[in-house]
Amino acid sequence: MLGIPTVMDRFIQQAMAQVMTPLFEPVFSPHSYGFRPGRRAHDAVEAAQGYIREGYTWVVDIDLEKFFDRVNHDMLMARVARVVKDKRVLKLIRRYLQSGVMVNGVVLETEEGTPQGGPLSPLLANIMLDDLDKELEKRGHRFARYADDCNIYVKTERAGQRVMNSVRQFLEKKLKLKVNEKKSAVARAGQRKFLGFSFFRRKGEVLIRIADRTLQRLREKLRQLTRRTRSGRLDGIIRQINVYLRGWMGYFRLADTPSVLVELDKWLRRRLRQLLWKRWKRGKTRWRELVSLGVPRDLAALGAIGHSPWHMAATPAVHTGLSNAFWHAQGLVTFTDYYHLLHVPRRTAGCGPACPVV
C-alpha cells in the first residue's frame, strides 16, 4: 500500500535522505543499482549482459513477495543504527515507519514494511537489502540487484538450484523476507526478463531485447489509446501517443532489436487507419475521403465497402490514402524515429576500448 506523506513530512524525509545517502553510499554494493545516485536500470541490464557473455548463462531470478510491506522494523532500524548514531533521527525514522496508511478514510497501523511513496523509502529498502548484497559478494556470485529484483548468474542449472535454495534460506531466516515462489525461478538467461528486458544470442554475441511481456503491455496501452470507439480529435490522439512513445523509448532504447520496432510501427499505423476508417461511418463518406487523399476513384470504391475496420485498414485503398507519409504529416512520431534519435552507440559491457560498438 502507498503511504503518501504530507507536504511537511515529504520535505523532512527528503532532507533526511539527502543527508543519509552520502553516509550509506560508500558501504553499498557496486552490484546494487536501484534508487542510487549516478546509477540506473540500464547499468544493471548491461552488467547482466556482461555476466552472460562471460559464460554465466543460467540465472537465479529471485522475486521478493510484497517486499515493501514485509520489512521488519526492528531489523531495519538495527541496520540504520550501524551508520546513523543520532537517536533523534532514529526515533523520527521509526515514527515514519509506524505512521500507518489511510484506506478509504480509515487509518491502518503499519507494524511492518516501509510505506511506499515517501522520499526515504527507497534508501531504507537498499539499507535492508544490503546484507543480501554482502552475502552474495562473500560467496563470489555474479549478480545485479535493482530494488527487490535480484538476478544471480551461474554456469549450470544444478548450481542455480543450489544457489536458489541457499539464498531462500538466507532471506527467510536472516532478513525475515519471503521469496515469491511463483515469480522466482532458475532458467536460461534468455528465458527470463530483467527490468523489462531479456537477452539473446546472434552470431555468438549476447544482445539485449525487449521482453515479450513488456511488448504485450505496450500493445495493451496502445490499444486503449487507439480504440476505434474513442472520442477526441485525431491530432489530440496522436499527441497522446507521441508522449507515451517518447517515455517508453527513452527507457527501452537499450534494446538491440530495431526490427521489432519496425513491426510495432506497422501495427500502430494499422490501428490508426482502422480508427479513422471507422469514424467515416458511411460508404459514401469513406469513398469521398479516400478520393480526397489521392486514391483513384475505382480503388476508393473498394476501400469504402467492408464490415471489419481491422481488415479494411490493410487494404490497398486505405493503405494508399492513409499512407506512412500521411501519418508523418499528422505529426505521428514512430518507434523507429525515437530509436534513431535516442539510440547512442555503446560499447559492450565489461570490455575495453577494443570491444565492438553496438
C-alpha positions as CSV (number, residue, x, y, z in Angstrom):
1,M,0.0,0.0,0.0
2,L,1.1,3.6,-0.6
3,G,1.8,5.9,2.3
4,I,1.9,9.3,0.8
5,P,3.4,11.8,3.3
6,T,2.0,15.3,3.8
7,V,4.0,18.2,2.3
8,M,5.9,18.9,5.6
9,D,6.7,15.2,6.1
10,R,7.8,14.9,2.5
11,F,10.1,17.9,3.0
12,I,11.6,16.4,6.2
13,Q,12.1,13.0,4.6
14,Q,13.8,14.5,1.6
15,A,16.1,16.4,3.8
16,M,16.9,13.2,5.8
17,A,17.5,11.3,2.6
18,Q,19.9,13.9,1.3
19,V,22.0,13.8,4.4
20,M,21.9,10.0,4.9
21,T,22.6,9.0,1.4
22,P,26.2,10.1,1.4
23,L,26.7,8.2,4.6
24,F,25.4,4.9,3.2
25,E,26.6,5.1,-0.4
26,P,30.3,4.1,0.4
27,V,29.1,0.9,2.1
28,F,26.6,-0.1,-0.5
29,S,27.5,-2.9,-3.0
30,P,28.6,-1.9,-6.5
31,H,26.1,-4.6,-7.7
32,S,23.1,-2.6,-6.4
33,Y,21.6,-0.2,-9.0
34,G,18.2,0.8,-7.7
35,F,17.5,4.3,-6.3
36,R,21.1,5.3,-6.1
37,P,22.8,8.5,-7.4
38,G,24.6,8.0,-10.7
39,R,23.0,4.6,-11.3
40,R,20.1,3.4,-13.3
41,A,18.3,0.3,-14.6
42,H,20.3,0.3,-17.8
43,D,23.5,-0.2,-15.8
44,A,22.0,-3.3,-14.2
45,V,20.9,-4.7,-17.5
46,E,24.3,-4.1,-19.1
47,A,26.0,-5.8,-16.1
48,A,23.8,-8.8,-16.6
49,Q,24.7,-8.8,-20.3
50,G,28.4,-8.9,-19.3
51,Y,27.9,-11.9,-17.0
52,I,26.1,-13.9,-19.7
53,R,28.9,-13.0,-22.1
54,E,31.4,-14.5,-19.6
55,G,29.6,-17.8,-19.7
56,Y,27.2,-17.5,-16.8
57,T,24.2,-18.3,-18.9
58,W,21.8,-19.6,-16.1
59,V,20.0,-17.1,-14.0
60,V,18.6,-17.4,-10.5
61,D,15.7,-15.0,-10.7
62,I,14.6,-14.0,-7.2
63,D,11.5,-12.0,-6.6
64,L,10.6,-11.0,-3.0
65,E,6.9,-11.3,-2.1
66,K,5.5,-7.9,-1.0
67,F,8.9,-6.7,0.0
68,F,7.9,-3.2,0.9
69,D,5.1,-4.5,3.0
70,R,7.1,-7.1,5.0
71,V,10.2,-5.4,6.1
72,N,10.8,-6.0,9.8
73,H,11.1,-2.6,11.6
74,D,13.5,-3.8,14.3
75,M,15.8,-5.4,11.8
76,L,15.7,-2.4,9.6
77,M,16.4,0.1,12.4
78,A,19.3,-2.0,13.6
79,R,20.9,-1.7,10.2
80,V,20.3,2.1,10.1
81,A,21.8,2.4,13.5
82,R,25.1,0.9,12.3
83,V,25.8,4.2,10.5
84,V,23.3,6.8,12.0
85,K,24.2,7.4,15.7
86,D,21.8,10.4,16.4
87,K,18.9,8.9,18.5
88,R,16.6,11.7,17.5
89,V,17.0,10.8,13.8
90,L,16.5,7.1,14.6
91,K,13.3,7.9,16.5
92,L,12.0,10.0,13.7
93,I,12.6,7.2,11.1
94,R,10.8,4.7,13.3
95,R,7.8,7.0,13.6
96,Y,7.6,7.4,9.9
97,L,7.7,3.6,9.5
98,Q,4.8,3.3,12.0
99,S,2.8,6.2,10.7
100,G,0.3,3.9,9.0
101,V,-1.6,4.2,5.8
102,M,-5.1,5.5,5.0
103,V,-7.6,3.3,3.2
104,N,-11.0,4.7,2.4
105,G,-10.6,7.4,5.1
106,V,-9.5,4.8,7.8
107,V,-6.0,4.9,9.2
108,L,-4.4,1.4,9.4
109,E,-1.4,0.8,11.6
110,T,1.8,-0.5,9.9
111,E,3.6,-2.9,12.2
112,E,6.0,-3.9,9.4
113,G,7.0,-2.7,6.0
114,T,8.3,0.6,4.6
115,P,5.4,2.8,3.2
116,Q,5.9,3.3,-0.5
117,G,5.5,6.9,-1.7
118,G,7.9,8.7,0.6
119,P,11.4,10.0,-0.4
120,L,13.0,8.0,2.4
121,S,11.6,4.6,1.5
122,P,14.0,3.7,-1.4
123,L,17.0,4.4,0.8
124,L,15.6,2.3,3.6
125,A,14.9,-0.6,1.1
126,N,18.6,-0.5,0.0
127,I,19.8,-0.5,3.6
128,M,17.7,-3.6,4.4
129,L,18.9,-5.5,1.3
130,D,22.5,-4.5,1.6
131,D,23.0,-7.6,3.8
132,L,21.9,-9.7,0.9
133,D,24.4,-8.0,-1.4
134,K,27.2,-8.5,1.1
135,E,26.3,-12.2,1.4
136,L,26.3,-12.7,-2.3
137,E,29.6,-10.9,-2.6
138,K,31.1,-13.1,0.1
139,R,30.1,-16.1,-1.8
140,G,31.7,-14.8,-5.0
141,H,28.4,-14.7,-7.1
142,R,27.8,-12.6,-10.2
143,F,24.6,-10.7,-9.6
144,A,22.7,-7.5,-10.3
145,R,20.1,-6.1,-7.9
146,Y,17.6,-3.3,-8.6
147,A,15.5,-2.7,-5.5
148,D,13.8,-6.0,-4.7
149,D,14.5,-7.5,-8.1
150,C,17.7,-9.6,-7.9
151,N,19.3,-11.8,-10.6
152,I,22.2,-14.1,-9.8
153,Y,24.1,-15.6,-12.8
154,V,25.7,-19.1,-12.7
155,K,27.1,-21.5,-15.2
156,T,24.8,-24.6,-14.7
157,E,21.3,-25.4,-13.8
158,R,22.5,-27.5,-10.9
159,A,24.5,-24.6,-9.5
160,G,21.4,-22.4,-9.9
161,Q,19.2,-24.7,-7.9
162,R,21.8,-24.8,-5.1
163,V,22.1,-21.0,-5.1
164,M,18.3,-20.6,-5.1
165,N,17.9,-22.9,-2.0
166,S,20.7,-21.2,0.0
167,V,19.6,-17.7,-0.8
168,R,16.0,-18.5,0.0
169,Q,17.1,-19.7,3.5
170,F,19.2,-16.6,4.0
171,L,16.3,-14.3,3.1
172,E,13.8,-16.1,5.2
173,K,16.0,-16.8,8.3
174,K,18.3,-13.8,8.4
175,L,16.1,-11.0,6.9
176,K,12.6,-12.4,7.6
177,L,11.6,-11.9,4.0
178,K,9.7,-14.3,1.8
179,V,10.6,-15.4,-1.7
180,N,7.7,-15.3,-4.2
181,E,7.8,-18.9,-5.5
182,K,5.5,-18.2,-8.5
183,K,7.7,-15.4,-9.9
184,S,11.1,-16.8,-8.9
185,A,12.9,-19.5,-11.0
186,V,16.1,-20.9,-12.2
187,A,16.3,-20.8,-16.0
188,R,18.3,-19.9,-19.0
189,A,19.0,-16.2,-19.0
190,G,17.2,-15.7,-22.3
191,Q,14.0,-17.2,-20.9
192,R,13.6,-14.7,-18.1
193,K,13.1,-11.0,-18.1
194,F,15.1,-8.5,-16.1
195,L,13.7,-4.9,-15.7
196,G,11.7,-5.3,-18.8
197,F,14.5,-6.7,-20.9
198,S,15.7,-10.1,-21.9
199,F,18.8,-11.5,-23.8
200,F,19.5,-13.5,-26.9
201,R,22.5,-14.6,-29.0
202,R,23.2,-13.6,-32.6
203,K,26.4,-14.8,-34.3
204,G,28.0,-15.5,-30.9
205,E,27.2,-12.1,-29.4
206,V,24.9,-11.6,-26.4
207,L,22.4,-8.9,-27.3
208,I,19.5,-7.2,-25.4
209,R,15.9,-7.4,-26.5
210,I,12.6,-6.2,-25.1
211,A,10.9,-8.9,-23.1
212,D,7.7,-10.5,-24.5
213,R,5.6,-9.5,-21.5
214,T,6.8,-5.9,-21.9
215,L,5.7,-5.8,-25.5
216,Q,2.3,-7.2,-24.5
217,R,1.8,-4.4,-22.0
218,L,2.8,-1.9,-24.6
219,R,0.3,-3.2,-27.1
220,E,-2.4,-3.2,-24.4
221,K,-1.7,0.5,-23.7
222,L,-1.7,1.4,-27.4
223,R,-5.0,-0.4,-27.9
224,Q,-6.5,1.8,-25.3
225,L,-5.1,5.0,-26.9
226,T,-6.3,3.9,-30.4
227,R,-9.6,2.1,-29.7
228,R,-11.9,2.9,-32.6
229,T,-14.8,3.9,-30.4
230,R,-12.9,6.6,-28.6
231,S,-13.7,10.3,-29.0
232,G,-11.5,13.3,-29.5
233,R,-9.7,15.0,-32.3
234,L,-7.1,13.0,-34.3
235,D,-4.3,15.4,-33.5
236,G,-5.0,15.0,-29.8
237,I,-4.9,11.3,-30.0
238,I,-1.6,11.4,-31.9
239,R,-0.2,13.8,-29.3
240,Q,-1.1,11.4,-26.6
241,I,0.6,8.5,-28.5
242,N,3.7,10.6,-29.0
243,V,4.0,11.5,-25.4
244,Y,3.7,7.8,-24.4
245,L,6.1,6.6,-27.0
246,R,8.7,9.2,-26.1
247,G,8.8,8.0,-22.5
248,W,8.7,4.3,-23.4
249,M,11.5,4.6,-26.0
250,G,13.5,6.7,-23.5
251,Y,13.8,3.6,-21.4
252,F,13.8,0.7,-24.0
253,R,16.2,2.3,-26.4
254,L,18.8,0.0,-24.9
255,A,17.3,-2.9,-27.0
256,D,19.4,-4.2,-29.9
257,T,16.3,-5.2,-32.0
258,P,15.2,-2.3,-34.2
259,S,13.3,-4.9,-36.4
260,V,10.8,-5.3,-33.5
261,L,10.2,-1.6,-33.5
262,V,9.5,-1.6,-37.3
263,E,6.8,-4.2,-36.8
264,L,5.3,-2.2,-33.9
265,D,5.2,0.9,-36.2
266,K,3.3,-1.1,-38.9
267,W,0.9,-2.4,-36.2
268,L,0.3,1.1,-34.7
269,R,-0.4,2.7,-38.1
270,R,-2.9,0.0,-38.9
271,R,-4.6,0.7,-35.6
272,L,-4.9,4.3,-36.5
273,R,-6.1,3.5,-40.0
274,Q,-9.0,1.4,-38.7
275,L,-9.9,4.2,-36.2
276,L,-10.1,6.8,-38.9
277,W,-11.9,4.5,-41.4
278,K,-14.5,3.6,-38.7
279,R,-15.0,7.3,-38.0
280,W,-16.0,7.9,-41.6
281,K,-19.0,5.7,-40.9
282,R,-20.8,5.6,-44.3
283,G,-19.6,4.2,-47.6
284,K,-20.1,7.5,-49.4
285,T,-18.1,9.4,-46.8
286,R,-15.3,6.8,-46.9
287,W,-15.2,7.0,-50.7
288,R,-15.1,10.8,-50.7
289,E,-12.4,10.9,-48.0
290,L,-10.2,8.4,-49.8
291,V,-10.6,10.2,-53.2
292,S,-9.6,13.5,-51.4
293,L,-6.5,11.8,-50.2
294,G,-5.4,10.9,-53.8
295,V,-6.8,7.4,-54.1
296,P,-8.1,6.6,-57.6
297,R,-11.9,6.5,-57.7
298,D,-12.2,2.8,-58.6
299,L,-9.8,1.8,-55.9
300,A,-11.5,4.1,-53.4
301,A,-14.8,2.3,-54.1
302,L,-13.2,-1.0,-52.9
303,G,-11.9,0.7,-49.8
304,A,-15.3,2.1,-48.9
305,I,-17.1,-1.2,-48.6
306,G,-16.5,-3.6,-45.7
307,H,-17.6,-4.7,-42.2
308,S,-14.3,-5.2,-40.4
309,P,-12.3,-2.0,-39.8
310,W,-9.2,-4.0,-38.9
311,H,-9.4,-5.9,-42.2
312,M,-10.1,-2.7,-44.2
313,A,-7.2,-0.9,-42.6
314,A,-4.8,-3.3,-44.5
315,T,-6.5,-3.0,-47.9
316,P,-4.6,-1.2,-50.8
317,A,-7.1,1.6,-51.0
318,V,-7.0,2.6,-47.3
319,H,-3.2,2.0,-47.1
320,T,-2.7,4.3,-50.1
321,G,-4.8,7.1,-48.8
322,L,-3.6,6.8,-45.2
323,S,0.0,6.2,-46.1
324,N,3.0,6.5,-43.9
325,A,3.6,10.0,-45.3
326,F,0.0,10.9,-44.2
327,W,0.7,10.0,-40.6
328,H,4.0,11.7,-40.7
329,A,2.2,14.9,-41.9
330,Q,-0.2,14.5,-39.0
331,G,2.7,14.6,-36.5
332,L,3.0,10.9,-35.6
333,V,6.5,10.1,-34.4
334,T,7.2,6.4,-34.8
335,F,9.2,3.9,-32.7
336,T,12.0,3.9,-35.2
337,D,12.1,7.7,-35.2
338,Y,12.6,7.7,-31.5
339,Y,15.1,4.8,-31.7
340,H,17.4,6.6,-34.1
341,L,17.0,9.8,-32.1
342,L,17.8,8.3,-28.7
343,H,20.0,5.2,-29.6
344,V,23.6,6.2,-28.8
345,P,26.3,3.7,-29.9
346,R,27.7,2.0,-26.8
347,R,30.5,-0.5,-26.1
348,T,29.5,-3.8,-24.8
349,A,29.6,-4.1,-21.0
350,G,32.7,-5.3,-19.3
351,C,35.0,-4.7,-22.3
352,G,37.9,-2.4,-23.0
353,P,38.5,0.0,-25.9
354,A,38.9,-2.8,-28.4
355,C,35.3,-4.1,-27.9
356,P,32.9,-3.6,-30.8
357,V,30.4,-0.8,-30.7
358,V,26.8,-2.0,-31.0
